[in-house]
Amino acid sequence: MLRGFVTPGDDCAWCLSRLVVSCCAPDVQVRKATIHGVKAPAANAWVLVTGAWRLTGEPGDLGAEPALDPVRVTKTAEPQDPYTDTAPDIARS
């Protein structure tokens, strides 16, 4: 399960995004996973996505982008701290 906010994507897909801060505001980076196969929730809405990882490149390709084929998309509240100093929330069920 991944948690993040909705941003527009390409090719009939949308992105689940998270802002990652490792030091201070100037070094903020956006981490995204492309979500395929379901209509996008409203932009900037916070959601939980459960699904299967989709291969987007050759195994071991460091340039491959993360992507999911969702099984479930659930609206959720914005976390108390929407910025994170770790990778997006990943829960194993």
BELWOWO-V647148 format. One record per pair of residues at least 6 apart in sequence whose ideal C-beta (glycine too) atoms are under 8 Angstrom apart, sorted by sequence separation. I is the first residue (numbers start at 1). J is the second residue. D is the distance in whole Angstrom. If there is no record, write none. Layout:
# BELWOWO-V647148
i: [I	I]
j: [J	J]
d: [D	D]
This chain:
# BELWOWO-V647148
i: [8	9	21	41	57	58	7	8	21	22	57	6	7	20	56	57	6	7	19	20	55	56	6	7	19	20	56	5	6	19	20	56	4	5	18	19	4	5	17	18	53	54	2	4	17	18	35	53	54	3	17	53	54	16	33	35	52	15	16	51	52	15	36	51	15	16	49	51	52	14	15	34	50	51	13	14	49	50	51	13	34	50	13	49	50	12	48	49	50	7	9	48	49	9	14	47	48	14	47	47	48	4	46	47	45	46	2	9	16	34	36	46	8	33	34	35	36	37	38	41	46	16	32	33	34	35	36	37	46	6	32	33	34	36	41	6	8	33	35	38	6	7	6	7	6	35	5	6	5	6	5	6	4	5	3	4	50	3	3	4	2	3	1	2	1	1	16	13	28	33	31	31	21	19	20	21	22	19	20	21	19	20	2	18	20	20	18	18	18	16	3	5	3	5	4	3	4	2	3	2	1	2	1	1	1]
j: [14	15	27	47	63	64	14	15	28	29	64	14	15	28	64	65	15	16	28	29	64	65	16	17	29	30	66	16	17	30	31	67	16	17	30	31	17	18	30	31	66	67	16	18	31	32	49	67	68	18	32	68	69	32	49	51	68	32	33	68	69	33	54	69	34	35	68	70	71	34	35	54	70	71	34	35	70	71	72	35	56	72	36	72	73	36	72	73	74	32	34	73	74	35	40	73	74	41	74	75	76	33	75	76	75	76	33	40	47	65	67	77	40	65	66	67	68	69	70	73	78	49	65	66	67	68	69	70	79	40	66	67	68	70	75	41	43	68	70	73	42	43	43	44	44	73	44	45	45	46	46	47	46	47	46	47	93	47	48	49	48	49	48	49	49	50	68	67	83	88	87	88	83	82	83	84	85	83	84	85	84	85	68	84	86	87	87	88	89	88	76	78	79	82	88	88	89	88	89	89	89	90	90	91	93]
d: [6	5	7	6	6	7	7	7	5	8	3	6	5	7	5	8	7	8	5	5	8	5	7	5	7	8	7	8	8	6	5	5	4	6	7	8	5	7	6	5	7	4	6	4	7	8	6	7	6	8	5	6	5	7	8	8	7	4	5	4	5	7	6	5	6	6	6	4	7	8	7	8	7	5	5	5	5	5	7	6	8	5	5	7	8	8	8	5	8	7	6	7	8	7	4	5	5	8	6	6	5	8	7	6	6	5	6	8	7	6	6	6	7	8	7	7	7	6	5	7	5	6	8	4	4	5	6	6	7	6	8	6	7	8	7	5	6	6	6	6	7	7	6	8	6	8	5	5	7	8	5	6	7	8	7	7	7	7	5	8	7	8	5	5	7	5	8	8	7	7	7	6	5	7	8	7	6	5	6	6	7	7	7	6	7	7	8	4	8	8	6	8	7	8	6	7	8	5	4	6	7	6	7	4	7]
